Amino acid sequence: MKRVILWFRIIRPETLFASSCPVLVGLLLARSFIGEIGWYGHVTGILTVACSLALQILSNVINDYYDFIRGADKRGRVGFKRALAEGTVRKGQILAACLVTLVCAVALGAALCYIGGWMIIAIGASGILFAWLYSATRYSLSYLGIADIFVFLYYGIIASWGTVWLQYKAAGLACDYSYSSAVYAGAVCGLISMCALAINNIRDMEDDRAAGKRTIPVRVGKSTALCLFGCLVVLIPVFAWLAFGLNWTLAVILPAFLLYGVVLRAKGAQYNLCMLLAGMVNLVYVELVWLSL
């Protein structure tokens, strides 16, 4: 049981709202566009959620390995403990976990590619590439400070848009509707995930600076990073309005502003709670979308 709990922590369950929420939003949108999606649509939806989770877990495990190798993760860090840095697993075990997760992601992705065709092949291949490039190379996205852009795309717009595409294909329908709703709705999830990443990077500023990790807070400083965080929060209801107009989804601004207030006062390990709250904001948004459609 201890090993199960250990590996459960290694996959970072507190971060998985980032990949699952935009897919759930896409599923809710598809159902409102198509109507009853049938058993094939439900199976496709389950596979989509599972594949998105597998890709994020792959990214998390790769990140654990290479952040440890580069010295960004150390024993006793302020953030959530990393098993490799704490010495509770070996490097070979983490690499084996990367391989197993990759196989799962590819297998699930292959089924989705059969359903969705070339578009899903492109999304899946680039998603695996993004998981690798996030931290595994000399010029990794997270070390260059540009990972935020890809988080917005893959944990926002692309996830929701691709989910709707898959549901149309599963229903045997041409995607003849305006994609703007899926793009804007997914953008809200992307912005919330960018907030979660910003919290992580503000918390780890000093360790990242020492490890040569040039995240946005390291580049611009904490005060400016908090101002940029506030801009993300302001944009959240704007994109919700563009996606759905005046309805319940605009209420997402309330937990988003609450999150911002907590982040402004947070110190040290308190940022860990803020990251959990960011995941909750994403989940609340999904529930608001469900109420609105």
N, C-alpha and C positions, 0 to 999 in steps of 0.2 A: 504494500500500500504506500509506503514511503517513496518507493521508486516511481509509482504512478503519480503521486503528488509532485514529486520533483520534476518529472517531464511535463506535467500539466503547467507548472510555473515556467518551464523553459520556453514553451510556445507563446508565452505572454498573453494569457486570455484577456487581460485588461485592454489590449490593443485591438482585439478582433472585431469590435464594432465598426472599425474603419472600413473593413472589407465587406462585412455582411450587410450593413445598413444601406449603402447605395444600391445593392442588388435587391433588397427588399422593397426599396422605393420603386425600382424599375419594375418589379413584379406587380406592385399595386397599380402603377400607371398602365401596364400592359393589360391588366384585367379591366381597367376602366375603359380602355380603347377597344378591346376585343370583345369583352363580355365574358361568358363562360369559357375558360381555357381548356377544359377537358383533362383527362388523365395524362395525356402526353405532355401537355403544358405543365402539369404539376410535377411530373418526373423531371422535365427539363429545368424547372425552377429549383428543385432539390439539388440537382447536379450543378447548377450554376452557383448556388450558395456554397456547396461543398468545395467546388473548384476555387472559388474566390478565397475561402478560408485556407485551403492548402497552399495557395500562392503566397498569402501573407505569412503563414507559418514558415514557409520556405525562406522568405525574406528575413524574418525574425531570427531564424536559426543561423543563416549565413552571416547576419549582422553580429550575432553573439560571437561567432568564431573569429571573424576578422577584426572586430573591435578589441577582442582580447589579444590577438596577435600584435596589433598595433599599439597596445597600451592604453586605449581609451577606456576600457573596462578594467577596474582593479578591485581587489578585495576590499570590502567595507565601503563601497561607493554609496553616495547619498540616495541614488535612484533605486529602483527595484533590483534586487540582487541577481547577478548573473552566475549561473551554475559553474561555468568554466572558470571565471575569475575567482570564485569562492573555492574551487578545487573539488567540487562534489561530482563532477564528471570529467572524463578525459577528452582530449582533442579528437581522438579517433571515434569516440561515441557521438560527438557532435557532428563530425563529418558523415558518419553512418546515418544520423538523423536527417541530414541534408539530402542524402541520396534517397532515403525512403520517402521523404516528403516530395521530392522531385518526381519520383515514380508515380506517386498518388496524383499529383497535380497534372502530369502528362496523361495519365489514364483517364482522369475525369475530363480533361481538356479535349482528348481525342473524341470522346462521346459527344461533347458539345460542338466540336468542329464538324462532325457528321451531320448534326442538326442544322448548324448555322452557316456552314460553308466558309468561304475565303475570309470573310470579315472576322469571324471568330478565330480562325487560324492566325490572322495578323494580331489580334488582341492578345491571344494566348502566348504567342511567341515573344511579343514585345513585353508582356507581363513577366515572363520568366527572365528575359534579359534585364528588365528593371530590377527584379529581385536580386540578380547577380551584381549589377552595376551599383546598387545602392551603397555597398560597402566593401566589395571584394577586390577592387582593382586599385591601382596606384592613384587613379583619378576618379575615385568613387564619388557618386552624387552627393552623399551625405558629408564627405570631406571637403567638397567644393562649395557647399552651401546652396546647392540648387535642387536638393531633393524635394523641397517644398512644392515646386512646380509639378513634379511627377506624382507626388501625393495627391495634389488637387485633381490631376487628370485621372489617375488610375483608381483612386479611392473616392472618386466623385463622378465626373462626367462620363468617362469611358465605361465604368461599371454599370451605371444606370442605363445608359444608351445601349450598351451591348446586351444587357438583360432584356430590354424591350425588343431588340432585333431578334433575339433567340425565341422569344415568345411568339412573335409573328411567324417566324419560320416553322416553329412547332405546330402552329395552327394552320399552316399551309397557305398563309396570306402574304400578299405583297406589302411591303412597308411603305404605304402610300400616305401616311399621315405626316404632319409636321413634327420633326424631331426636336423642336425648340423646347417643348415641355420636359422631355427627358434630359436634355442638356442642362436646363436651368435647375430642375429638381435635383439632379445629380451634383450640380455645382454647390448646393447647400451642404451636402455631405462632405464634399471635397474641402470646403472652407472649414468645417468643424474638425476634420482630420488635420488640416493645416494648423489649427489651434492646438490640437493635441501634440503635434510635432514641435510647435513653438514652445509649449510648456516644457517638454522634454529637453529641448536645446537650451532654454534659459536656466533650467536646473543644473545642467551639466556644463555650463560655460567654462568654468575653470579647468576641469578635466579635459574638455575638448581642446581648449587652447594649448594645454601642455602636450597633447597628443597630435597637434597639427591639424585638428579637425576644424575647418573654417566655416562653421555654421553661421547663419545670419546673426544670432546674438553675439557670436565671437567677432564678427566683422563690424557690426554697428554699435555694439554696447547694449546693456540691459535696458536702459531708459528708452532708446529708440525701438528696440525689439518689442517692448510693451506697447508703445504707440502703434506699431505695425499690427500687433495682436488686436488692438482696439479697432483698427480699420477692418480686419477680417470679421470681427463681430458685427460691425455696422453693415457689412455687405451681405451677411446671412439673410436678414429679412428682405433685402432688395431682390435677391435671386429667388426667394420663396414667393414673392409677389409676382415676379416675371413668370414663374412656373404655374402658379395656381390662382393668381389674382387675390382679391380680398376674401380670405377664408381663414380657417383655423390654423393653417401652417404658419401664418405670421406670428402666432404666439410663441414660436421657437425663439424669438428675440428675448423672452423673459429668462429662460434658463441660460441662454448665451450671455446675457448681461450679468447674471448672477455668477457665472463662471469667471467672467472678466474681473469682477469685483474681488473674488476669492484669490485669483492669480496675482492681482496687484498687491495683496497683503501677504502672500505666501513667502515662506523662507525654507530653505533646506528640504527636508523630507516631506514637507507639506505639499510640495509640487506633485508628489505621487498621488495624493488625493485629488489634486486638480486634474490629473490625467484621467483618473476614473470618472470624474465629473464630466469631462469632455466626451467620453464614451456615452454617458447617460444623456447628454444633450443630443447626440446623434440618434439614440434610441427614442427619445421623446419626439424628435422630428419625424421619425418613421410612424409613430403612433398618430401624430397630427395629420400626416398624409393619409393614413387609413381613415381617420375621421372625416376628412375633407372630400374623399372620392366616393 
